[in-house]
Amino acid sequence: MARTPKVVLLIESSRGAGRALLCGIAQYAHDHGPWSFYWEPRGLETAWPVVEALEADGIILRGVAQLDKLLALGVPTVVAGHRSDVASGFVNLVTDSVTIAQLAAEHLLKCGFKHFAYCGFQSTQLEHTSWSRQRHASFTDRLVAEGFATPPSYILSPLNQNWGKERADLARWLASLPKPVGIMACNDDCGVQVMEACKLAGLAVPSAVGVVGVDNDEVVCGLADPPMSSVVVQFENAGYLAARALDRLMKGRKDIPGQILVSASHVFARRSTDTIAIEDPHLARAMRYIREKSRTNLSVGAVALATGISRRGLERLFRQHLDSSILEVIRRERTDQIARMLVETKRSVRQISEALGFQDAQHFARYFRATKKMSPLAWRRKFTPAMSQIGD
């Protein structure tokens, strides 16, 4: 009888990211195990005496502090961090901050904002926030590429040692920005702080300030008022990939990359960005109608009819303000809806195709590939490998 590997998990579960990592690890063990787990949510410092005594076969931990002990121990280890700098000597999971920021920028652009800003966290001795700086740089690059000015930024202390004063300072900065403004926060915690400062400044969200966070922690986003939009980072997928890498390490395989990128797939839109920041009323009405009807087989004529303007006049507005045709915007909204359903649901490709009114699965696949440059199944496998057994 084969020996069951002993795996130590040093991953906190107070936030959605940690819980999702654990779910992904559990799914891999269910598919390819069994494994025997020892779980310590408080981290390496608390667990170290036990880790030494357990004679573990492998370790997965979140964070990059005090790793010299593990390196000396020689146990196969995967470090699940979110920093751009990695832990030498280990397999590292690193969040794709470049794509995260691009998705946030594209979401705010789709909402029609013409003014933008960024709010991040500064580095401390305990928390090195190079990931926040990288997201700021990528957010800036994406907007500058669209012809906008470099967005202003505000950097918060992640320790909240004097939150009353800092919130007042943040409120004054928010009040000084041109409106309406779309703001990317470096993560959901930061986004909630931005929204609390908006209340202090008397700024309505989302009509004056649209806010998008990162991580899509449902509890944190739901506590915000109104509920906050957030970039979906595939932490469950990351947990699955971490477990797969550890499995290969424990088996002595060498074909393992030193760094695995944790992907971001889309923005989960909530009320904090539920606005169309477009001055022209006809164009704003058309955009809202397209969003509301993205699950239907929508035609250009239907959009013009609902907008109350001629098709030719509406087409001119789309070209003038969005640099796109009506059909291109419909296709983009429909394709984004498909992408969300592929990642967020367990429906088969055929079921999604039928739910969205496509004539057949082949047409559905061609429609999706034309925008996303990959098939629906390839998209699902990229972001949710644990769901890859779901067929077409």
N, C-alpha and C positions, 0 to 999 in steps of 0.2 A: 504494500500500500504506500502511495506517494506521501511524502511529508508535507504538511500544510504550512506554507510560509507565514511567518509572524511579521506583521507590518505595523509600524507605529505611525499614528496620525497626530501631528501637532498643529491642529487647525482650529481656530476659534469658530464658534457657531452663532455669535450674537448678531451677526449681520448676514444679509442674504448671500453675499459672495462666498463666505465660508461655508454656509449650508449647501450652496450649489456645488462647491468643490467636493464636499463629502458625498453628495448624491451621485456625482459623476464617478467618484472612486468606487462607491458601493455598486454602481451599475457594471463597471468593468469587472469587479470581483465576482459579481453574480454571473457574468457571461463567461469568464475565463478562470475563475478560482476553483476551489474555495481558498480564501485567505483568512487568517486569524488576526483580528485587529486589537490594538491597544490605542485608545483615543484619549488625548489630554488636550483640552481646548485652551489651557492657559499658557502653552508654549514650552520651549526647550528648557528654560531655566527651572521651571517647576518639575518637568518630567525627567531631567537628566539622571538622577539616581536610578529611576526605574528603567530608563533606556539602557543604561549600562548593564543592569542585572538581567534584562529580558533576553539578551543575545538575539536581537532583532535581525531579521533577514533584509528588511528594507524600511525606509523612513520617507514620509512625505510631510513637509512642514511649510507653513506660511510665514514669511518674514525672512530676514537675512542677517539677524544679529547672532553673535556667539557661535558661529559655524565652525570655528577652529577645532572645537572638541569633536564634532561629528567627522570632520576631515581626518583627524587622528584616529578615530574609531574604525574608519574604513568600511562603514556600512553603506551599501547602495542607497543614495538619497536623491530625492527630487525636491527642489526649492520652488515653491509657488509664491513668487513675489509680484509686484507691479512696478518695480523700478526699471529704468533703462539700463542701469549698471547691474551686472550680474555677479553671482557668487562663484568665484573661481573654484574649479574642482568638482562641481556638481552639475546635474542637468537642471536647467532653469526654465520655469514658466514665466514669460514676460508679457504683459498686456500690450496690445498693439495701439499705442497712444496716438500714432499718426492717423490711422483709420478712424479711431474714436473721435478725434477732433474734426476730421473731414465730414463724418456723418452728422455731427452737431452743427457744423457750419451749413451743410446742405439742407438740413431740416429748417434752420432759421431763414435761409434764403427762400425755400419753398413757401414759408409763411409770409413772404413779401417784405421782410425787414430791409431797410436801407442803412440803418445804423446798428453797430455791433460793439460788444465789449466782452471782456474775459475776466473771470474772477478765479484766483487760484490760491494755493497754500504755499507759504514759505517753508524752507527747510529748517529743521532743528537738529539738535544732537541725537534725538531719539527717532526722528522721522526725516529721511532724506527724500525730498519731493522732486527729484529730477523728472519724474513722470508728469508732474503738473507743468513744469517748464516746457517739456516736450509737447504737451497738448496745446499749450499757449502758442508755441511756434507753428505747429501744424494748422491750428485754427486760423492764425494770421496768414499763413501762406495760401490757404484755400480762398480766403476772402480777397486778398490782394490779387490773386489770379483772376478773380471775377471783376476786378477794376475798382474795388473799394479801398479806402484808406486803412492803414494799420489800426486795428481796434485798440482803444485804451484798455488798461488792465488795472486791477486792484488785487493786492496780495494779502491774504489773511494769515494770522497765526493759527496753526492747527491745534494749539493747546487751549485756546479760549480762556486765557488767564484773566483777561479784563474785557469780557464780551460786551458789557454795557457800553463802554467807551468805543470799542471797535465797531459795534453795530451803529452807533451814532455817526462815526466817521464814514462807514460804508454807506449809510443813508445819505449823507451829504454828497458823496461821490456819485451815487445813483441819481440824485436830483440834478446834478450838473450835466448829465449826459443828454444829448439830443434825443428826442422822442418821436415815434416809438422806437425802442431799442431791443435788439435780441441779444441775450447774454448767455454765453456758455460758462457753466461752473465746472471746475475740475473734477468734482465728484458729487454725489447726491448730498452728502453732509454740507458741502460748500453751497450747493444750490438752495438748500433750506435756509441757510444763513442769509443768502441774498434775498430770498422772498420775505424773511422776517424784517430785514432792513427796508424793503419796499413798503411794508406796512407803516414803519416808523416815518418814512418820508412821504407818506400819503400817495404812493404811486400804485395804480391799479395794475394787477397782473391778470390777463396778458395784454390788455389794450395799450398800456403805456410801456410795460416791460415784459418781454417774453423770456422765460428761463428754461434752459435744458441742462440737466445734470448728467452724470455718468454712473453706471453700474446697475441701474434699474432695480434697486432694492425696493420691493413693493411696500414694505412697512414704512421706510423713510419717505418715499415718494407720496404715499398715502397720508402721512402726517402733515405734509405741506398743505397750505391753504391758499389757492386751489391746488389739487393734486399735480405733481410735477412730472413733466416729460423727462425722459432719460434715455441715454444711449445704452442699448442692450449689449453687455459684454458676456460672452458665452462661458461663464464660469463652470457650469456643469460639464460642458464640452471639455474645458480645461482640466477638470478633475479626472475625466475619462482618459485624456491624453497623458496626464501625469501618471496615472496608474499603469497605463500601457508601457510608458517609458521605464517605470520602476520594475515591471515584470521582466522586461528585457535585460535590465541591469542585473537583477537577481539571477537570471539564467546565464549570465556571463557574456551576453552579446555585446558587440562593439559598434553595431550600426545604429547608434543613437545620437541625434544631434545634441550639442551642448546647450542649445536654446530652442524652446518651443514657443511660438507666438500664440498668445491667447486672443482669439478673434473677436471682433465686434460686428454685429450683423445689421442692425437697424436702430431707429429711434422708436421707443414706445411712447406714442403721443398721448399726453393727458391735457388737462385744461390750462396748464401754465403756458402753453403755446397754441391754444385753440383760438387763433385769430388769423385774419387775413389783413396784413399791414400794407394794404394797397389803397391809394387815395381814390382811384377811379372806381365808382360804385358798380359799374357794369362788369368790370374785370374782377372785382372782389366777389360779386355775386356768382360769376361763372366759376371761379376757383372753388368757392364753397360748395357749389352744386357738384362739381367733379369729385371733390373729396367725399361728399355724402353718398354719391352713387358709384364709388369705385368698385363695389362688388357686383355691379350690373354690367351688361353689354351695352355700354354707353356710346351714343353717336354724337358727332359734331353738331348735327342739326338739332338734337335734343338739348344740347347745352345752349345753343343760340336761342332756342324757343324759351327755355327757362330763364334766360338772362334778359329777354325783352329787347333785343337789339338784332340787327341783321347779321347774318353769318359773315358777310364780308367785313362789316364794321367791327365785329368781335375779333375776327382773325387779325385785323390791323392792330387792335389793342394788344393782343397776345404777342405779336411780333415786336411792337414798339416797346412794351414794358417788360416782357419775359424772354424776348429773343427766341421764342419757340412758337410752333403752330399749336392750335387747339388739340389736334390729334396727337401730337408729341406729348403734350401735358397729360392727356387722358391715358396714353400708353404708359407713361412714367408712373402715374398714380396706381394704375391697375397692376403693373409689374411689382411695385412696392408692396401692394396688398398681397400678391401671391407669395412674395419672399417672406413676409411676416407669417403667413399661414403655414408655410413649409417648416419654419423654425419653431413656431409657437404651438402648433397642433400636431396630432398624430394621424391626421387624415392622410390617406394615400394621395398620390398625384392625381389619379383619376377622380377621386372624390372632391378634391379641391377644384379641379377643372369643371366638374359638373356644378359645384356650388357657385362658381363665378360665371356660369352661363356660356362656357365655350362649347362649340359644336362637337369637338372630339379632342382626345388627349394629344394627338399629333399637332394639331393647330395650337393648342395650349403650350406645348413645349417649344414650338417655333417662336411664338409670341414672346415667351419668357427669355429665350436665348438671344433674341434680337437686341434686348436691352442689357441683360446681365452677363452675356457672353459665356454662359454655361447652361446646361440642362437643369430642370427643376430637381432631379435626383442628385446631380452633382452639387447643387447649392445646399441641399439638405445634408448631404454627407460632409460637406466642408464645415458646417456649423454645428451639426448634431450627429456625430458618428455613432452614438448609442442608438439612434433611431434609423440607422442605415438599413436595417432589415425590413423596414416598411417599404413595400414595393410600389409599383406604379398602378 
